[in-house]
Amino acid sequence: MSASATLGPTALPALGPSRAARRPATAERVLDSGLRVIAVRRAGVPLVELRLRIPFAGRAAAHRARVSLLSSSMLLGTAGRSELDLAHALQEVGTELAVSSDADRLLVGGAVLRSGLPVLLDLLADLLTAASYPPALVDGERQRLIEHVQMAASQPDVIARMARAKRLFGEHPYGQVLPAVDDVAELTAPALRRLHRSRVQPGTSTLVLVGDLSPGRTVDAVERALAGWTSGAAPVTTAALPRVDVGPIVLVDRPGSVQSSLRLAGGSCGRTDPGYPAMQLANLVFGGYFSSRYVENIREDKGYTYTPRSSINHSQAGSAFYVDADVSTNVTAPALLETRYELGRMATLAVGQQELDDARQYALGNLALSTATQAGLASTLIGLAGHGLGLDWLATHRRALLEVTVDDVLEQSHSYLAPARLITVIVGDAAAVQSGLATLDQVEVG
């Protein structure tokens, strides 16, 4: 017998203590225009990651359509460059820009070799101050957006997200997951140009640059390059969230569906709340990672679903706690029963110390991984910027996670995870699942 065969399995060493990362060199400045610029040195590869967050809240019914078409059309050219010219100029420095949006903001992002950063900043300035929205190209983009909305609206997950958002947020802009086709169809190129001039402004915007750079000199370069981007009208503020009215189960009929989409939701404390570290760990223990109670129950033990999960979503007007599971039609009611059971257990009984420590270790590791790369740190910082937070929050949040107790987790679970505080939306075959669901709660077919 070989020596290796006689040794037997070797135990894995215990995880070592989580260590705080060294604070990188950074520079931060609010320019005369109101633009907040954050530059962070993170060497390793000669790249610079760029993220620009432009607040873009809205209160009008057509807000989602406007911000969606605007973001998808911004790169169609500027007053001095066609769409092709802009693409070639970006290609010459080995980069590209991407523009995305949600109900709260526009986000412009890209990465470039350190030597190409001055060119990228000049192109960004051109885009921000002189985007042209050519009518023929906008017409094509409008049609593509309409086709995308029509296709997405037929997907079960999108139907479920739309129903949950409508139930949770009502007529608030957050209640609209997809833009309305009629609203998109009415938008014109001149309307987009007017919208850009009035809403794409530096005041309250944030630009984050992370990479192999000199922070102070980089902020100076940004100030020079974006000197022509000036503020106009006051930004639109986000409407306050409506009060959550739990009400009955909302059942969205999808005849013949072989599975049901379970979607629960309610409020959550946000990143600036002292209770947030405990809420983050409560979410993890319940359903926020693979070793959670929810996964163990309805995936590993019951076999009801493959990917149950819970999460916390942070928006400008407030944060929300979400629970998601897609289950076979014949176990819809049992899956909801187990979901509420696990939520009720979190809200009424303290978690075990080992459960808490495992979730804490995961949270600390995930925090470290999410900021380990230039791209990860840039994306994390731009997400924090929307709530007025910055690099210091990462260190203070890490320390706060280390101090969370089982009592802290119980307090947050009682406040936000109790089943009586969560709305329930189910998308599935009403004829097959309604009677079972009615044994658990009142059901409203919508």
Sequence and secondary structure as in RCSB ss.txt:
>XXXX:A:sequence
MSASATLGPTALPALGPSRAARRPATAERVLDSGLRVIAVRRAGVPLVELRLRIPFAGRAAAHRARVSLLSSSML
LGTAGRSELDLAHALQEVGTELAVSSDADRLLVGGAVLRSGLPVLLDLLADLLTAASYPPALVDGERQRLIEHVQ
MAASQPDVIARMARAKRLFGEHPYGQVLPAVDDVAELTAPALRRLHRSRVQPGTSTLVLVGDLSPGRTVDAVERA
LAGWTSGAAPVTTAALPRVDVGPIVLVDRPGSVQSSLRLAGGSCGRTDPGYPAMQLANLVFGGYFSSRYVENIRE
DKGYTYTPRSSINHSQAGSAFYVDADVSTNVTAPALLETRYELGRMATLAVGQQELDDARQYALGNLALSTATQA
GLASTLIGLAGHGLGLDWLATHRRALLEVTVDDVLEQSHSYLAPARLITVIVGDAAAVQSGLATLDQVEVG
>XXXX:A:secstr
  HHHHH                  EEEEE TTS EEEEEE  SSSEEEEEEEEE    STTHHHHHHHHHHHGG
GBBSS BHHHHHHHHHHTT  EEEEE SSEEEEEEEEEGGGHHHHHHHHHHHHHHB   HHHHHHHHHHHHHHHH
HHTTSHHHHHHHHHHHHHHTTSGGG SS  HHHHHT  HHHHHHHHHHH  STT EEEEEESS HHHHHHHHHHH
TTT    S              SEEEEE TT SEEEEEEEEEE  TTSTTHHHHHHHHIIIIISTTSHHHIIIII
IS   S  EEEEEEETTEEEEEEEEEEEGGGHHHHHHHHHHHHHHHHHS   HHHHHHHHHHHHHHHHHHTSSHH
HHHHHHHHHHTTT  HHHHHHHHHHHHH  HHHHHHHHHHHT GGG EEEEEE HHHHHHHHHTTS EEE 
